[in-house]
């Protein structure tokens, strides 16, 4: 390592791209048939950091996966990318591969993933 580059102290490694998987009232339940939800979550966890969330409020798009940008992606101005109807292994693999490549703000979004992008719910303003 060159002398002008300090090593990264343990626990201070760059924050990678993270994946949030909705698993609540619709996503991850028998309401979405033909999907092995546990296997989908396990496969993602084998490839990228995953957090399981309660309802993300886009039930009509179940199963929902959100890819959050890494520290580098956030520095580039990237925002989380929401995917819906992720109900097959190929889509799961494509999302994981993109996240491993750097995800939002770092790696270009593969064209095939355009098919799964959904609009996140708007934040509710107090009445």
Backbone as XML, in Angstrom:
<?xml version="1.0"?>
<chain id="A" units="angstrom">
  <residue number="1" name="UNK">
    <atom name="N" x="0.855" y="-1.171" z="0.000"/>
    <atom name="CA" x="0.000" y="0.000" z="0.000"/>
    <atom name="C" x="0.897" y="1.229" z="0.000"/>
  </residue>
  <residue number="2" name="UNK">
    <atom name="N" x="0.615" y="2.209" z="-0.880"/>
    <atom name="CA" x="1.422" y="3.423" z="-0.910"/>
    <atom name="C" x="1.365" y="4.141" z="0.435"/>
  </residue>
  <residue number="3" name="UNK">
    <atom name="N" x="2.449" y="4.840" z="0.769"/>
    <atom name="CA" x="2.560" y="5.509" z="2.058"/>
    <atom name="C" x="1.523" y="6.606" z="2.251"/>
  </residue>
  <residue number="4" name="UNK">
    <atom name="N" x="1.038" y="7.223" z="1.149"/>
    <atom name="CA" x="0.082" y="8.328" z="1.288"/>
    <atom name="C" x="-1.363" y="7.864" z="1.422"/>
  </residue>
  <residue number="5" name="UNK">
    <atom name="N" x="-1.592" y="6.549" z="1.392"/>
    <atom name="CA" x="-2.951" y="6.013" z="1.548"/>
    <atom name="C" x="-3.014" y="5.259" z="2.868"/>
  </residue>
  <residue number="6" name="UNK">
    <atom name="N" x="-3.748" y="5.802" z="3.800"/>
    <atom name="CA" x="-3.873" y="5.161" z="5.114"/>
    <atom name="C" x="-4.820" y="3.975" z="5.013"/>
  </residue>
  <residue number="7" name="UNK">
    <atom name="N" x="-4.530" y="2.894" z="5.721"/>
    <atom name="CA" x="-5.464" y="1.764" z="5.710"/>
    <atom name="C" x="-6.774" y="2.170" z="6.382"/>
  </residue>
  <residue number="8" name="UNK">
    <atom name="N" x="-7.841" y="1.505" z="5.972"/>
    <atom name="CA" x="-9.153" y="1.769" z="6.559"/>
    <atom name="C" x="-9.211" y="1.067" z="7.907"/>
  </residue>
  <residue number="9" name="UNK">
    <atom name="N" x="-9.479" y="1.806" z="8.983"/>
    <atom name="CA" x="-9.556" y="1.167" z="10.299"/>
    <atom name="C" x="-10.691" y="0.144" z="10.326"/>
  </residue>
  <residue number="10" name="UNK">
    <atom name="N" x="-10.533" y="-0.935" z="11.096"/>
    <atom name="CA" x="-11.610" y="-1.921" z="11.201"/>
    <atom name="C" x="-12.910" y="-1.250" z="11.646"/>
  </residue>
  <residue number="11" name="UNK">
    <atom name="N" x="-13.984" y="-1.686" z="11.039"/>
    <atom name="CA" x="-15.292" y="-1.118" z="11.356"/>
    <atom name="C" x="-15.588" y="0.170" z="10.609"/>
  </residue>
  <residue number="12" name="UNK">
    <atom name="N" x="-14.666" y="0.651" z="9.793"/>
    <atom name="CA" x="-14.867" y="1.896" z="9.056"/>
    <atom name="C" x="-14.799" y="1.653" z="7.540"/>
  </residue>
  <residue number="13" name="UNK">
    <atom name="N" x="-14.999" y="0.398" z="7.127"/>
    <atom name="CA" x="-14.998" y="0.077" z="5.709"/>
    <atom name="C" x="-16.140" y="0.826" z="5.023"/>
  </residue>
  <residue number="14" name="UNK">
    <atom name="N" x="-16.007" y="1.084" z="3.720"/>
    <atom name="CA" x="-17.101" y="1.763" z="3.020"/>
    <atom name="C" x="-18.410" y="0.986" z="3.159"/>
  </residue>
  <residue number="15" name="UNK">
    <atom name="N" x="-19.498" y="1.702" z="3.334"/>
    <atom name="CA" x="-20.807" y="1.069" z="3.458"/>
    <atom name="C" x="-21.232" y="0.574" z="2.079"/>
  </residue>
  <residue number="16" name="UNK">
    <atom name="N" x="-21.505" y="-0.728" z="1.955"/>
    <atom name="CA" x="-21.905" y="-1.245" z="0.648"/>
    <atom name="C" x="-23.369" y="-0.922" z="0.349"/>
  </residue>
  <residue number="17" name="UNK">
    <atom name="N" x="-23.732" y="-1.224" z="-0.854"/>
    <atom name="CA" x="-25.122" y="-1.155" z="-1.268"/>
    <atom name="C" x="-25.899" y="-2.134" z="-0.388"/>
  </residue>
  <residue number="18" name="UNK">
    <atom name="N" x="-27.089" y="-1.749" z="0.050"/>
    <atom name="CA" x="-27.910" y="-2.623" z="0.892"/>
    <atom name="C" x="-29.262" y="-2.860" z="0.231"/>
  </residue>
  <residue number="19" name="UNK">
    <atom name="N" x="-29.832" y="-4.010" z="0.544"/>
    <atom name="CA" x="-31.118" y="-4.397" z="-0.017"/>
    <atom name="C" x="-32.122" y="-4.536" z="1.120"/>
  </residue>
  <residue number="20" name="UNK">
    <atom name="N" x="-33.296" y="-3.949" z="0.930"/>
    <atom name="CA" x="-34.389" y="-4.083" z="1.884"/>
    <atom name="C" x="-35.454" y="-4.946" z="1.217"/>
  </residue>
  <residue number="21" name="UNK">
    <atom name="N" x="-35.865" y="-5.989" z="1.911"/>
    <atom name="CA" x="-36.872" y="-6.911" z="1.394"/>
    <atom name="C" x="-38.125" y="-6.758" z="2.255"/>
  </residue>
  <residue number="22" name="UNK">
    <atom name="N" x="-39.237" y="-6.430" z="1.629"/>
    <atom name="CA" x="-40.504" y="-6.330" z="2.335"/>
    <atom name="C" x="-41.002" y="-7.748" z="2.624"/>
  </residue>
  <residue number="23" name="UNK">
    <atom name="N" x="-41.365" y="-7.991" z="3.867"/>
    <atom name="CA" x="-41.907" y="-9.292" z="4.268"/>
    <atom name="C" x="-42.957" y="-9.044" z="5.334"/>
  </residue>
  <residue number="24" name="UNK">
    <atom name="N" x="-44.172" y="-8.713" z="4.896"/>
    <atom name="CA" x="-45.197" y="-8.410" z="5.892"/>
    <atom name="C" x="-46.544" y="-8.927" z="5.419"/>
  </residue>
  <residue number="25" name="UNK">
    <atom name="N" x="-47.493" y="-8.045" z="5.206"/>
    <atom name="CA" x="-48.877" y="-8.450" z="4.979"/>
    <atom name="C" x="-49.102" y="-9.105" z="3.617"/>
  </residue>
  <residue number="26" name="UNK">
    <atom name="N" x="-48.365" y="-8.709" z="2.616"/>
    <atom name="CA" x="-48.516" y="-9.298" z="1.277"/>
    <atom name="C" x="-47.205" y="-9.912" z="0.795"/>
  </residue>
  <residue number="27" name="UNK">
    <atom name="N" x="-46.157" y="-9.104" z="0.787"/>
    <atom name="CA" x="-44.847" y="-9.599" z="0.357"/>
    <atom name="C" x="-44.395" y="-10.710" z="1.303"/>
  </residue>
  <residue number="28" name="UNK">
    <atom name="N" x="-43.904" y="-11.769" z="0.713"/>
    <atom name="CA" x="-43.371" y="-12.836" z="1.546"/>
    <atom name="C" x="-44.413" y="-13.716" z="2.198"/>
  </residue>
  <residue number="29" name="UNK">
    <atom name="N" x="-45.658" y="-13.644" z="1.733"/>
    <atom name="CA" x="-46.716" y="-14.453" z="2.324"/>
    <atom name="C" x="-47.346" y="-15.352" z="1.257"/>
  </residue>
  <residue number="30" name="UNK">
    <atom name="N" x="-48.183" y="-16.290" z="1.683"/>
    <atom name="CA" x="-48.872" y="-17.157" z="0.723"/>
    <atom name="C" x="-49.794" y="-16.399" z="-0.240"/>
  </residue>
  <residue number="31" name="UNK">
    <atom name="N" x="-50.092" y="-15.123" z="0.027"/>
    <atom name="CA" x="-50.900" y="-14.339" z="-0.910"/>
    <atom name="C" x="-50.229" y="-14.249" z="-2.268"/>
  </residue>
  <residue number="32" name="UNK">
    <atom name="N" x="-48.893" y="-14.266" z="-2.272"/>
    <atom name="CA" x="-48.129" y="-14.270" z="-3.515"/>
    <atom name="C" x="-47.710" y="-15.711" z="-3.749"/>
  </residue>
  <residue number="33" name="UNK">
    <atom name="N" x="-48.429" y="-16.385" z="-4.615"/>
    <atom name="CA" x="-48.230" y="-17.819" z="-4.818"/>
    <atom name="C" x="-47.087" y="-18.103" z="-5.784"/>
  </residue>
  <residue number="34" name="UNK">
    <atom name="N" x="-46.550" y="-19.303" z="-5.659"/>
    <atom name="CA" x="-45.529" y="-19.756" z="-6.580"/>
    <atom name="C" x="-44.135" y="-19.203" z="-6.312"/>
  </residue>
  <residue number="35" name="UNK">
    <atom name="N" x="-43.948" y="-18.542" z="-5.186"/>
    <atom name="CA" x="-42.648" y="-17.966" z="-4.853"/>
    <atom name="C" x="-42.177" y="-18.571" z="-3.537"/>
  </residue>
  <residue number="36" name="UNK">
    <atom name="N" x="-40.938" y="-19.044" z="-3.528"/>
    <atom name="CA" x="-40.338" y="-19.512" z="-2.285"/>
    <atom name="C" x="-39.699" y="-18.294" z="-1.633"/>
  </residue>
  <residue number="37" name="UNK">
    <atom name="N" x="-40.463" y="-17.627" z="-0.777"/>
    <atom name="CA" x="-40.026" y="-16.364" z="-0.189"/>
    <atom name="C" x="-38.779" y="-16.525" z="0.679"/>
  </residue>
  <residue number="38" name="UNK">
    <atom name="N" x="-38.726" y="-17.615" z="1.429"/>
    <atom name="CA" x="-37.558" y="-17.850" z="2.286"/>
    <atom name="C" x="-36.310" y="-18.058" z="1.432"/>
  </residue>
  <residue number="39" name="UNK">
    <atom name="N" x="-36.453" y="-18.780" z="0.336"/>
    <atom name="CA" x="-35.309" y="-19.014" z="-0.555"/>
    <atom name="C" x="-34.870" y="-17.715" z="-1.226"/>
  </residue>
  <residue number="40" name="UNK">
    <atom name="N" x="-35.834" y="-16.869" z="-1.593"/>
    <atom name="CA" x="-35.497" y="-15.586" z="-2.205"/>
    <atom name="C" x="-34.685" y="-14.732" z="-1.235"/>
  </residue>
  <residue number="41" name="UNK">
    <atom name="N" x="-35.140" y="-14.637" z="-0.004"/>
    <atom name="CA" x="-34.438" y="-13.851" z="1.004"/>
    <atom name="C" x="-33.059" y="-14.448" z="1.282"/>
  </residue>
  <residue number="42" name="UNK">
    <atom name="N" x="-32.984" y="-15.764" z="1.405"/>
    <atom name="CA" x="-31.704" y="-16.430" z="1.664"/>
    <atom name="C" x="-30.725" y="-16.198" z="0.512"/>
  </residue>
  <residue number="43" name="UNK">
    <atom name="N" x="-31.219" y="-16.267" z="-0.715"/>
    <atom name="CA" x="-30.341" y="-16.047" z="-1.872"/>
    <atom name="C" x="-29.791" y="-14.628" z="-1.864"/>
  </residue>
  <residue number="44" name="UNK">
    <atom name="N" x="-30.649" y="-13.656" z="-1.603"/>
    <atom name="CA" x="-30.177" y="-12.274" z="-1.532"/>
    <atom name="C" x="-29.145" y="-12.113" z="-0.427"/>
  </residue>
  <residue number="45" name="UNK">
    <atom name="N" x="-29.435" y="-12.703" z="0.745"/>
    <atom name="CA" x="-28.500" y="-12.591" z="1.882"/>
    <atom name="C" x="-27.148" y="-13.222" z="1.577"/>
  </residue>
  <residue number="46" name="UNK">
    <atom name="N" x="-27.133" y="-14.229" z="0.726"/>
    <atom name="CA" x="-25.872" y="-14.867" z="0.354"/>
    <atom name="C" x="-25.012" y="-13.950" z="-0.519"/>
  </residue>
  <residue number="47" name="UNK">
    <atom name="N" x="-25.643" y="-12.964" z="-1.136"/>
    <atom name="CA" x="-24.928" y="-12.123" z="-2.100"/>
    <atom name="C" x="-24.707" y="-10.687" z="-1.653"/>
  </residue>
  <residue number="48" name="UNK">
    <atom name="N" x="-25.638" y="-10.139" z="-0.879"/>
    <atom name="CA" x="-25.569" y="-8.720" z="-0.497"/>
    <atom name="C" x="-26.118" y="-8.545" z="0.923"/>
  </residue>
  <residue number="49" name="UNK">
    <atom name="N" x="-25.762" y="-7.434" z="1.578"/>
    <atom name="CA" x="-26.376" y="-7.164" z="2.882"/>
    <atom name="C" x="-27.879" y="-6.945" z="2.724"/>
  </residue>
  <residue number="50" name="UNK">
    <atom name="N" x="-28.666" y="-7.617" z="3.550"/>
    <atom name="CA" x="-30.130" y="-7.562" z="3.445"/>
    <atom name="C" x="-30.733" y="-7.199" z="4.789"/>
  </residue>
  <residue number="51" name="UNK">
    <atom name="N" x="-31.753" y="-6.354" z="4.727"/>
    <atom name="CA" x="-32.576" y="-6.056" z="5.899"/>
    <atom name="C" x="-34.004" y="-6.426" z="5.538"/>
  </residue>
  <residue number="52" name="UNK">
    <atom name="N" x="-34.677" y="-7.126" z="6.415"/>
    <atom name="CA" x="-36.076" y="-7.478" z="6.204"/>
    <atom name="C" x="-36.917" y="-6.400" z="6.876"/>
  </residue>
  <residue number="53" name="UNK">
    <atom name="N" x="-37.916" y="-5.912" z="6.144"/>
    <atom name="CA" x="-38.752" y="-4.816" z="6.624"/>
    <atom name="C" x="-40.193" y="-5.258" z="6.788"/>
  </residue>
  <residue number="54" name="UNK">
    <atom name="N" x="-40.894" y="-4.540" z="7.636"/>
    <atom name="CA" x="-42.349" y="-4.668" z="7.686"/>
    <atom name="C" x="-42.898" y="-4.006" z="6.414"/>
  </residue>
  <residue number="55" name="UNK">
    <atom name="N" x="-44.181" y="-3.873" z="6.326"/>
    <atom name="CA" x="-44.851" y="-3.385" z="5.119"/>
    <atom name="C" x="-44.257" y="-2.065" z="4.615"/>
  </residue>
  <residue number="56" name="UNK">
    <atom name="N" x="-43.930" y="-2.034" z="3.331"/>
    <atom name="CA" x="-43.407" y="-0.823" z="2.691"/>
    <atom name="C" x="-44.510" y="-0.049" z="1.976"/>
  </residue>
  <residue number="57" name="UNK">
    <atom name="N" x="-45.759" y="-0.501" z="2.126"/>
    <atom name="CA" x="-46.935" y="0.232" z="1.663"/>
    <atom name="C" x="-47.091" y="0.322" z="0.148"/>
  </residue>
  <residue number="58" name="UNK">
    <atom name="N" x="-46.648" y="-0.700" z="-0.542"/>
    <atom name="CA" x="-46.931" y="-0.820" z="-1.977"/>
    <atom name="C" x="-47.361" y="-2.265" z="-2.255"/>
  </residue>
  <residue number="59" name="UNK">
    <atom name="N" x="-48.355" y="-2.701" z="-1.486"/>
    <atom name="CA" x="-48.794" y="-4.095" z="-1.498"/>
    <atom name="C" x="-49.207" y="-4.586" z="-2.889"/>
  </residue>
  <residue number="60" name="UNK">
    <atom name="N" x="-49.739" y="-3.696" z="-3.702"/>
    <atom name="CA" x="-50.154" y="-4.103" z="-5.052"/>
    <atom name="C" x="-48.959" y="-4.479" z="-5.931"/>
  </residue>
  <residue number="61" name="UNK">
    <atom name="N" x="-47.742" y="-4.233" z="-5.457"/>
    <atom name="CA" x="-46.528" y="-4.541" z="-6.212"/>
    <atom name="C" x="-45.724" y="-5.684" z="-5.575"/>
  </residue>
  <residue number="62" name="UNK">
    <atom name="N" x="-46.323" y="-6.440" z="-4.673"/>
    <atom name="CA" x="-45.607" y="-7.497" z="-3.950"/>
    <atom name="C" x="-45.014" y="-8.509" z="-4.941"/>
  </residue>
  <residue number="63" name="UNK">
    <atom name="N" x="-43.841" y="-8.908" z="-4.683"/>
    <atom name="CA" x="-42.849" y="-8.732" z="-3.652"/>
    <atom name="C" x="-41.997" y="-7.500" z="-3.950"/>
  </residue>
  <residue number="64" name="UNK">
    <atom name="N" x="-41.763" y="-6.691" z="-2.936"/>
    <atom name="CA" x="-41.043" y="-5.440" z="-3.106"/>
    <atom name="C" x="-39.635" y="-5.563" z="-2.538"/>
  </residue>
  <residue number="65" name="UNK">
    <atom name="N" x="-38.669" y="-5.068" z="-3.325"/>
    <atom name="CA" x="-37.264" y="-5.027" z="-2.916"/>
    <atom name="C" x="-36.763" y="-3.622" z="-3.190"/>
  </residue>
  <residue number="66" name="UNK">
    <atom name="N" x="-36.062" y="-3.048" z="-2.234"/>
    <atom name="CA" x="-35.497" y="-1.705" z="-2.381"/>
    <atom name="C" x="-33.980" y="-1.818" z="-2.293"/>
  </residue>
  <residue number="67" name="UNK">
    <atom name="N" x="-33.292" y="-1.249" z="-3.282"/>
    <atom name="CA" x="-31.836" y="-1.229" z="-3.252"/>
    <atom name="C" x="-31.410" y="0.166" z="-2.822"/>
  </residue>
  <residue number="68" name="UNK">
    <atom name="N" x="-30.760" y="0.224" z="-1.675"/>
    <atom name="CA" x="-30.294" y="1.495" z="-1.137"/>
    <atom name="C" x="-28.864" y="1.734" z="-1.607"/>
  </residue>
  <residue number="69" name="UNK">
    <atom name="N" x="-28.551" y="2.970" z="-1.968"/>
    <atom name="CA" x="-27.198" y="3.239" z="-2.454"/>
    <atom name="C" x="-26.144" y="3.077" z="-1.359"/>
  </residue>
  <residue number="70" name="UNK">
    <atom name="N" x="-24.952" y="2.766" z="-1.798"/>
    <atom name="CA" x="-23.804" y="2.708" z="-0.893"/>
    <atom name="C" x="-23.404" y="4.132" z="-0.526"/>
  </residue>
  <residue number="71" name="UNK">
    <atom name="N" x="-22.424" y="4.260" z="0.330"/>
    <atom name="CA" x="-21.908" y="5.592" z="0.680"/>
    <atom name="C" x="-21.420" y="6.300" z="-0.581"/>
  </residue>
  <residue number="72" name="UNK">
    <atom name="N" x="-20.742" y="5.567" z="-1.446"/>
    <atom name="CA" x="-20.258" y="6.149" z="-2.700"/>
    <atom name="C" x="-21.426" y="6.587" z="-3.581"/>
  </residue>
  <residue number="73" name="UNK">
    <atom name="N" x="-22.457" y="5.774" z="-3.660"/>
    <atom name="CA" x="-23.631" y="6.116" z="-4.457"/>
    <atom name="C" x="-24.357" y="7.333" z="-3.913"/>
  </residue>
  <residue number="74" name="UNK">
    <atom name="N" x="-24.493" y="7.402" z="-2.589"/>
    <atom name="CA" x="-25.133" y="8.575" z="-1.976"/>
    <atom name="C" x="-24.319" y="9.833" z="-2.246"/>
  </residue>
  <residue number="75" name="UNK">
    <atom name="N" x="-22.991" y="9.709" z="-2.192"/>
    <atom name="CA" x="-22.126" y="10.861" z="-2.470"/>
    <atom name="C" x="-22.311" y="11.341" z="-3.913"/>
  </residue>
  <residue number="76" name="UNK">
    <atom name="N" x="-22.697" y="10.420" z="-4.797"/>
    <atom name="CA" x="-22.940" y="10.767" z="-6.199"/>
    <atom name="C" x="-24.368" y="11.261" z="-6.417"/>
  </residue>
  <residue number="77" name="UNK">
    <atom name="N" x="-25.170" y="11.320" z="-5.343"/>
    <atom name="CA" x="-26.532" y="11.825" z="-5.441"/>
    <atom name="C" x="-27.598" y="10.774" z="-5.686"/>
  </residue>
  <residue number="78" name="UNK">
    <atom name="N" x="-27.237" y="9.513" z="-5.594"/>
    <atom name="CA" x="-28.194" y="8.440" z="-5.873"/>
    <atom name="C" x="-29.230" y="8.324" z="-4.755"/>
  </residue>
  <residue number="79" name="UNK">
    <atom name="N" x="-30.408" y="7.879" z="-5.130"/>
    <atom name="CA" x="-31.520" y="7.616" z="-4.211"/>
    <atom name="C" x="-31.834" y="6.123" z="-4.273"/>
  </residue>
  <residue number="80" name="UNK">
    <atom name="N" x="-32.557" y="5.603" z="-3.285"/>
    <atom name="CA" x="-32.950" y="4.190" z="-3.342"/>
    <atom name="C" x="-33.788" y="3.895" z="-4.582"/>
  </residue>
  <residue number="81" name="UNK">
    <atom name="N" x="-33.643" y="2.676" z="-5.078"/>
    <atom name="CA" x="-34.421" y="2.230" z="-6.237"/>
    <atom name="C" x="-35.363" y="1.134" z="-5.757"/>
  </residue>
  <residue number="82" name="UNK">
    <atom name="N" x="-36.657" y="1.324" z="-6.038"/>
    <atom name="CA" x="-37.699" y="0.398" z="-5.603"/>
    <atom name="C" x="-38.078" y="-0.516" z="-6.760"/>
  </residue>
  <residue number="83" name="UNK">
    <atom name="N" x="-38.159" y="-1.810" z="-6.450"/>
    <atom name="CA" x="-38.566" y="-2.814" z="-7.435"/>
    <atom name="C" x="-39.799" y="-3.541" z="-6.910"/>
  </residue>
  <residue number="84" name="UNK">
    <atom name="N" x="-40.745" y="-3.789" z="-7.786"/>
    <atom name="CA" x="-41.945" y="-4.520" z="-7.416"/>
    <atom name="C" x="-42.175" y="-5.706" z="-8.328"/>
  </residue>
  <residue number="85" name="UNK">
    <atom name="N" x="-43.049" y="-6.581" z="-7.889"/>
    <atom name="CA" x="-43.392" y="-7.798" z="-8.614"/>
    <atom name="C" x="-42.156" y="-8.665" z="-8.853"/>
  </residue>
  <residue number="86" name="UNK">
    <atom name="N" x="-41.265" y="-8.676" z="-7.871"/>
    <atom name="CA" x="-40.045" y="-9.484" z="-7.964"/>
    <atom name="C" x="-40.412" y="-10.886" z="-7.491"/>
  </residue>
  <residue number="87" name="UNK">
    <atom name="N" x="-40.994" y="-11.636" z="-8.419"/>
    <atom name="CA" x="-41.563" y="-12.930" z="-8.074"/>
    <atom name="C" x="-40.921" y="-14.081" z="-8.835"/>
  </residue>
  <residue number="88" name="UNK">
    <atom name="N" x="-39.729" y="-13.847" z="-9.370"/>
    <atom name="CA" x="-39.033" y="-14.951" z="-10.028"/>
    <atom name="C" x="-37.543" y="-14.880" z="-9.730"/>
  </residue>
  <residue number="89" name="UNK">
    <atom name="N" x="-36.895" y="-16.016" z="-9.851"/>
    <atom name="CA" x="-35.481" y="-16.141" z="-9.512"/>
    <atom name="C" x="-34.603" y="-15.247" z="-10.379"/>
  </residue>
  <residue number="90" name="UNK">
    <atom name="N" x="-34.925" y="-15.134" z="-11.672"/>
    <atom name="CA" x="-34.092" y="-14.318" z="-12.555"/>
    <atom name="C" x="-34.064" y="-12.859" z="-12.112"/>
  </residue>
  <residue number="91" name="UNK">
    <atom name="N" x="-35.220" y="-12.318" z="-11.748"/>
    <atom name="CA" x="-35.271" y="-10.923" z="-11.286"/>
    <atom name="C" x="-34.476" y="-10.759" z="-9.995"/>
  </residue>
  <residue number="92" name="UNK">
    <atom name="N" x="-34.605" y="-11.711" z="-9.095"/>
    <atom name="CA" x="-33.851" y="-11.670" z="-7.844"/>
    <atom name="C" x="-32.354" y="-11.671" z="-8.132"/>
  </residue>
  <residue number="93" name="UNK">
    <atom name="N" x="-31.918" y="-12.542" z="-9.027"/>
    <atom name="CA" x="-30.493" y="-12.621" z="-9.383"/>
    <atom name="C" x="-30.020" y="-11.324" z="-10.039"/>
  </residue>
  <residue number="94" name="UNK">
    <atom name="N" x="-30.837" y="-10.746" z="-10.912"/>
    <atom name="CA" x="-30.452" y="-9.497" z="-11.589"/>
    <atom name="C" x="-30.304" y="-8.352" z="-10.589"/>
  </residue>
  <residue number="95" name="UNK">
    <atom name="N" x="-31.210" y="-8.271" z="-9.642"/>
    <atom name="CA" x="-31.136" y="-7.217" z="-8.624"/>
    <atom name="C" x="-29.896" y="-7.413" z="-7.758"/>
  </residue>
  <residue number="96" name="UNK">
    <atom name="N" x="-29.644" y="-8.638" z="-7.341"/>
    <atom name="CA" x="-28.467" y="-8.916" z="-6.507"/>
    <atom name="C" x="-27.174" y="-8.615" z="-7.263"/>
  </residue>
  <residue number="97" name="UNK">
    <atom name="N" x="-27.117" y="-8.981" z="-8.527"/>
    <atom name="CA" x="-25.904" y="-8.719" z="-9.328"/>
    <atom name="C" x="-25.659" y="-7.219" z="-9.452"/>
  </residue>
  <residue number="98" name="UNK">
    <atom name="N" x="-26.721" y="-6.451" z="-9.668"/>
    <atom name="CA" x="-26.576" y="-4.999" z="-9.777"/>
    <atom name="C" x="-26.106" y="-4.406" z="-8.451"/>
  </residue>
  <residue number="99" name="UNK">
    <atom name="N" x="-26.693" y="-4.863" z="-7.343"/>
    <atom name="CA" x="-26.284" y="-4.372" z="-6.029"/>
    <atom name="C" x="-24.821" y="-4.719" z="-5.756"/>
  </residue>
  <residue number="100" name="UNK">
    <atom name="N" x="-24.395" y="-5.919" z="-6.110"/>
    <atom name="CA" x="-22.996" y="-6.318" z="-5.913"/>
    <atom name="C" x="-22.057" y="-5.484" z="-6.779"/>
  </residue>
  <residue number="101" name="UNK">
    <atom name="N" x="-22.532" y="-5.057" z="-7.942"/>
    <atom name="CA" x="-21.708" y="-4.236" z="-8.838"/>
    <atom name="C" x="-21.593" y="-2.793" z="-8.355"/>
  </residue>
  <residue number="102" name="UNK">
    <atom name="N" x="-22.381" y="-2.427" z="-7.346"/>
    <atom name="CA" x="-22.317" y="-1.075" z="-6.790"/>
    <atom name="C" x="-23.667" y="-0.428" z="-6.632"/>
  </residue>
  <residue number="103" name="UNK">
    <atom name="N" x="-24.661" y="-0.840" z="-7.434"/>
    <atom name="CA" x="-26.017" y="-0.327" z="-7.289"/>
    <atom name="C" x="-26.180" y="1.131" z="-7.658"/>
  </residue>
  <residue number="104" name="UNK">
    <atom name="N" x="-27.189" y="1.784" z="-7.083"/>
    <atom name="CA" x="-27.531" y="3.161" z="-7.455"/>
    <atom name="C" x="-26.353" y="4.122" z="-7.323"/>
  </residue>
  <residue number="105" name="UNK">
    <atom name="N" x="-26.144" y="4.887" z="-8.385"/>
    <atom name="CA" x="-25.105" y="5.905" z="-8.383"/>
    <atom name="C" x="-23.720" y="5.391" z="-8.686"/>
  </residue>
  <residue number="106" name="UNK">
    <atom name="N" x="-23.567" y="4.068" z="-8.745"/>
    <atom name="CA" x="-22.243" y="3.488" z="-8.991"/>
    <atom name="C" x="-22.249" y="2.649" z="-10.264"/>
  </residue>
  <residue number="107" name="UNK">
    <atom name="N" x="-23.188" y="1.731" z="-10.375"/>
    <atom name="CA" x="-23.265" y="0.834" z="-11.531"/>
    <atom name="C" x="-24.502" y="1.173" z="-12.357"/>
  </residue>
  <residue number="108" name="UNK">
    <atom name="N" x="-24.385" y="1.115" z="-13.673"/>
    <atom name="CA" x="-25.573" y="1.383" z="-14.485"/>
    <atom name="C" x="-26.650" y="0.328" z="-14.243"/>
  </residue>
  <residue number="109" name="UNK">
    <atom name="N" x="-27.894" y="0.770" z="-14.225"/>
    <atom name="CA" x="-29.023" y="-0.137" z="-14.029"/>
    <atom name="C" x="-29.207" y="-0.979" z="-15.288"/>
  </residue>
  <residue number="110" name="UNK">
    <atom name="N" x="-29.172" y="-2.302" z="-15.174"/>
    <atom name="CA" x="-29.423" y="-3.146" z="-16.343"/>
    <atom name="C" x="-30.824" y="-2.878" z="-16.912"/>
  </residue>
  <residue number="111" name="UNK">
    <atom name="N" x="-30.938" y="-2.843" z="-18.227"/>
    <atom name="CA" x="-32.213" y="-2.539" z="-18.879"/>
    <atom name="C" x="-33.343" y="-3.431" z="-18.390"/>
  </residue>
  <residue number="112" name="UNK">
    <atom name="N" x="-33.065" y="-4.699" z="-18.153"/>
    <atom name="CA" x="-34.120" y="-5.628" z="-17.748"/>
    <atom name="C" x="-34.773" y="-5.202" z="-16.432"/>
  </residue>
  <residue number="113" name="UNK">
    <atom name="N" x="-34.027" y="-4.539" z="-15.570"/>
    <atom name="CA" x="-34.588" y="-4.137" z="-14.277"/>
    <atom name="C" x="-35.555" y="-2.971" z="-14.396"/>
  </residue>
  <residue number="114" name="UNK">
    <atom name="N" x="-35.542" y="-2.262" z="-15.531"/>
    <atom name="CA" x="-36.543" y="-1.211" z="-15.759"/>
    <atom name="C" x="-37.960" y="-1.769" z="-15.648"/>
  </residue>
  <residue number="115" name="UNK">
    <atom name="N" x="-38.125" y="-3.038" z="-15.991"/>
    <atom name="CA" x="-39.444" y="-3.675" z="-15.962"/>
    <atom name="C" x="-40.005" y="-3.776" z="-14.543"/>
  </residue>
  <residue number="116" name="UNK">
    <atom name="N" x="-39.145" y="-3.727" z="-13.538"/>
    <atom name="CA" x="-39.550" y="-3.955" z="-12.158"/>
    <atom name="C" x="-39.603" y="-2.680" z="-11.316"/>
  </residue>
  <residue number="117" name="UNK">
    <atom name="N" x="-39.146" y="-1.563" z="-11.847"/>
    <atom name="CA" x="-39.109" y="-0.331" z="-11.058"/>
    <atom name="C" x="-40.529" y="0.127" z="-10.744"/>
  </residue>
  <residue number="118" name="UNK">
    <atom name="N" x="-40.739" y="0.479" z="-9.475"/>
    <atom name="CA" x="-42.022" y="1.021" z="-9.026"/>
    <atom name="C" x="-41.769" y="2.341" z="-8.313"/>
  </residue>
  <residue number="119" name="UNK">
    <atom name="N" x="-42.796" y="3.137" z="-8.233"/>
    <atom name="CA" x="-42.716" y="4.411" z="-7.530"/>
    <atom name="C" x="-42.989" y="4.170" z="-6.055"/>
  </residue>
  <residue number="120" name="UNK">
    <atom name="N" x="-42.086" y="4.621" z="-5.199"/>
    <atom name="CA" x="-42.338" y="4.426" z="-3.763"/>
    <atom name="C" x="-43.537" y="5.260" z="-3.317"/>
  </residue>
  <residue number="121" name="UNK">
    <atom name="N" x="-44.152" y="4.850" z="-2.223"/>
    <atom name="CA" x="-45.288" y="5.634" z="-1.728"/>
    <atom name="C" x="-44.807" y="7.010" z="-1.271"/>
  </residue>
  <residue number="122" name="UNK">
    <atom name="N" x="-45.668" y="7.988" z="-1.417"/>
    <atom name="CA" x="-45.328" y="9.339" z="-0.943"/>
    <atom name="C" x="-45.458" y="9.350" z="0.559"/>
  </residue>
  <residue number="123" name="UNK">
    <atom name="N" x="-44.594" y="10.130" z="1.169"/>
    <atom name="CA" x="-44.713" y="10.303" z="2.618"/>
    <atom name="C" x="-45.992" y="11.048" z="2.909"/>
  </residue>
  <residue number="124" name="UNK">
    <atom name="N" x="-46.682" y="10.569" z="3.898"/>
    <atom name="CA" x="-47.934" y="11.220" z="4.281"/>
    <atom name="C" x="-47.615" y="12.454" z="5.108"/>
  </residue>
  <residue number="125" name="UNK">
    <atom name="N" x="-48.281" y="13.536" z="4.788"/>
    <atom name="CA" x="-48.105" y="14.749" z="5.574"/>
    <atom name="C" x="-49.192" y="14.809" z="6.639"/>
  </residue>
  <residue number="126" name="UNK">
    <atom name="N" x="-48.868" y="15.291" z="7.822"/>
    <atom name="CA" x="-49.882" y="15.373" z="8.878"/>
    <atom name="C" x="-51.042" y="16.247" z="8.433"/>
  </residue>
  <residue number="127" name="UNK">
    <atom name="N" x="-52.251" y="15.855" z="8.790"/>
    <atom name="CA" x="-53.453" y="16.607" z="8.413"/>
    <atom name="C" x="-53.660" y="17.787" z="9.317"/>
  </residue>
</chain>
